[in-house]
Amino acid sequence: MSSGTRRRVLPDFPWDSLAGAAAVARSHHDGVVDLSVGTPVDPVPDAVGEALRAAWDSPGYPQTWGTPALREAAVGALSRRHAAGLSATEGLDPDAVLPTIGSKELVAWLPTLLGLGPDDVVAFPHLAYPTYEVGARLAGTRTAVVADDEPLPEGTRLVWLNSPSNPTGRVLDAGRLTDRVAEARALGAVVASDECYLALPGPGVVTTSVLDPAVHGGDVSGLLAVHSLSKTSNLAGYRAGLVLGDPALVADLLQIRKHAGMIVPRPVQEAMTAALRDDEHVAATRARYDARRAVLRPALEAAGLRVEHSEAGLYLWATAGEPCRATVDRLAARGILVAPGEFYGPAGASHVRVALTASDERIAAAAARLGE
Ligand SMILES: Cc1ncc(COP(=O)(O)O)c(C=O)c1O
């Protein structure tokens, strides 16, 4: 029935294949510990909920571009939280900020919005969030899977970076980002840096935005940073993202998105503004995930898994040296549901991704079960 639609270019939704393991994990007498998806469980910050409520009477159409206050708040948050030292005079203008309906839709549609097609290559990491490939397939481009230290192929028109990484939690330092930007520029490719975990470095870890002047040397042309409030501010349910960077690119995206009705609701714009003005809740979120990482990582290691990277972000990337589905099944038998590494590319065939997005009580339950 769907053969005539774009559905045909897409793979089956990966999580659907976890149904069997999920049923086993759910049958645990003390309930499932679901660590298979990175969906926040902690409360929406009070000030953010209040801003949403205060804007309930919003009968008119919101601006696709976002309110000026939202765009100012986004630039302010980036420079405060990430020491990017950005200001209008240092290359980033609040005009070059655009709210998105969560970041996933932007990721999925960016190649199409950039006008890419069959002659173009979209490059993304060899272990990566599946939506980079989905976006390429929707636009009908070619794809290239590149490890962080491999060169970009000829024909690359868009390269996705993702630091800290989903699924590995690996961080690219400023030097690596600088090299990738230079390489992409030499090919004439746009760099889209998916920075949705940027504000969640582990203890002692430094994360760097592609919009840090140390990376781009004062020239943001061809650069887009893709941000999300889902994880940093527990707002996955609000669908709150941002794209910012090259003013010319952002202006083009704005025009298309205006035509296409890709608009963030006004109450959500107000909630985003409140979230971007406040750093306290971000520090609390970071501390929570650091504590959960500190409980779960040693528990996985004591249970015989090797944890790789995982120094930042929301995931532990672990292997038991066996096919990933075998590990998924063994953990499901203990009532713990995790994602098979193959969801993130063939290079993940013997890894699993364990999300830190569960309550402290459920993380402690997982650690106890791993020790049994
Ligand atoms: C790397 C990466 N990018 C983007 C997203 C999308 O986040 P959202 O659409 O909630 O902003 C996710 C969500 O898990 C992700 O892991």
The ligand as a Gaussian input file, in Angstrom:
#p B3LYP/6-31G(d) Opt

LIG

0 1
 C       22.472000      12.489000      17.945000
 C       21.052000      12.902000      18.052000
 N       20.619000      13.904000      17.288000
 C       19.349000      14.337000      17.347000
 C       18.445000      13.746000      18.203000
 C       17.008000      14.234000      18.171000
 O       16.627000      14.870000      19.316000
 P       15.326000      15.788000      19.360000
 O       14.555000      15.581000      18.110000
 O       14.579000      15.328000      20.551000
 O       15.812000      17.181000      19.480000
 C       18.834000      12.691000      19.012000
 C       17.881000      12.050000      19.904000
 O       18.128000      11.082000      20.559000
 C       20.191000      12.265000      18.937000
 O       20.649000      11.271000      19.690000

